[in-house]
C-alpha cells in the first residue's frame, strides 16, 4: 500500500515525492512539463468539468462539493484501474494547482483512495 501525500504542483519536485501524479483536469497555468516533473497525468480522477466550474474553489460550497465529488468517484470506472496500477507503489504524490490547500479536490481524492489501497 502506498503512502499518499498531497502537494501543489508549483512546489519544487523532490526525490522523496515518489510517483508524482497530476490529478487536475486542466494543465496548471505557467507550468512547463519539465518543471512539473510528473510521472502521470490522471485527468479521469479529477472532478467533472461541470462540478469543477460549479465549485469554483468557493469554500462556502465545500460540503456540497465533497458530496457531489464522492458521488462521481463512486461511479468512476477508472478508480479500480488506478488502485490496481499503483497498489505496489511505495509513495504517491497527488499534485494539484489550486491555492487553497484545505478546499481542493485532491484532499477528497486522497481520503477516498486510502481505504481502497488497504483492501
C-alpha positions in Angstrom: 0.0 0.0 0.0 1.4 3.4 -1.0 1.7 6.4 1.3 -0.3 9.2 -0.4 0.7 12.8 0.1 -0.6 16.0 -1.4 1.5 18.7 -2.9 0.9 21.8 -5.0 2.4 21.4 -8.4 4.1 24.7 -8.1 6.3 23.4 -5.2 9.7 22.1 -6.2 9.8 18.4 -7.0 11.8 16.2 -4.7 13.1 12.7 -4.9 11.1 11.9 -1.7 7.9 12.6 -3.7 7.8 9.1 -5.1 5.5 8.7 -8.1 4.1 12.1 -9.0 0.5 12.2 -10.3 -1.2 15.3 -11.5 -4.9 15.0 -10.6 -6.2 18.2 -12.2 -8.3 18.0 -15.4 -6.7 21.2 -16.7 -2.9 21.7 -17.1 -1.7 24.2 -14.5 -1.1 27.8 -15.7 2.5 28.8 -16.3 3.8 25.3 -15.7 6.1 23.6 -18.1 6.1 19.8 -18.4 9.8 19.8 -17.4 9.2 21.8 -14.3 6.1 19.8 -13.3 8.2 16.6 -13.4 5.1 14.4 -13.3 5.1 10.7 -13.9 1.4 10.6 -14.8 -1.5 12.9 -15.6 -4.7 11.4 -14.4 -7.5 13.7 -15.7 -10.0 10.9 -15.1 -9.6 11.3 -11.3 -10.5 15.0 -11.3 -14.0 16.3 -10.8 -16.1 16.6 -13.9 -15.9 19.9 -15.8 -19.5 20.8 -14.6 -18.7 20.1 -11.0 -15.3 22.0 -11.2 -17.0 25.0 -12.7 -19.9 25.0 -10.2 -17.5 24.7 -7.2 -15.1 27.4 -8.5 -12.9 27.0 -5.4 -15.6 28.6 -3.2 -15.1 27.4 0.4 -18.8 28.1 1.1 -19.7 25.3 -1.4 -17.1 22.8 0.1 -19.6 20.5 1.9 -21.8 20.1 -1.1 -18.8 19.8 -3.4 -17.5 16.9 -1.2 -20.8 15.1 -1.5 -21.1 15.6 -5.3 -17.4 14.6 -5.9 -17.8 11.5 -3.8 -20.8 10.5 -5.9 -18.6 11.0 -9.0 -15.8 8.9 -7.6 -18.2 6.1 -6.6 -19.3 5.8 -10.2 -15.8 6.3 -11.8 -14.8 3.1 -13.5 -11.2 4.3 -13.6 -10.7 4.3 -9.8 -10.2 0.5 -9.7 -7.7 0.6 -12.5 -5.7 3.4 -10.8 -5.6 1.5 -7.5 -4.6 -1.8 -9.2 -1.9 0.0 -11.1 -0.4 1.7 -8.0 -1.0 -0.9 -5.3 2.7 -1.8 -5.2 3.9 1.8 -5.2 5.7 3.0 -2.0 4.7 6.6 -2.3 2.2 8.5 -4.4 2.2 12.3 -4.5 -1.1 13.7 -5.8 -0.4 17.1 -7.4 -2.9 19.9 -7.8 -2.7 23.5 -8.8 -5.3 25.2 -6.5 -4.1 27.7 -3.9 -6.5 26.7 -1.2 -4.9 23.6 0.4 -7.9 22.8 2.5 -10.6 23.1 -0.1 -9.2 21.2 -3.1 -10.5 18.0 -4.7 -7.1 16.4 -4.0 -7.9 16.3 -0.3 -11.1 14.5 -1.0 -9.4 12.2 -3.6 -6.7 11.2 -1.1 -9.3 10.4 1.6 -11.3 8.3 -0.9 -8.3 6.4 -2.3 -6.6 5.4 1.0 -9.1 2.8 2.2 -9.2 1.3 -1.3 -5.4 0.7 -1.1 -6.0 -1.1 2.2 -8.4 -3.7 0.7 
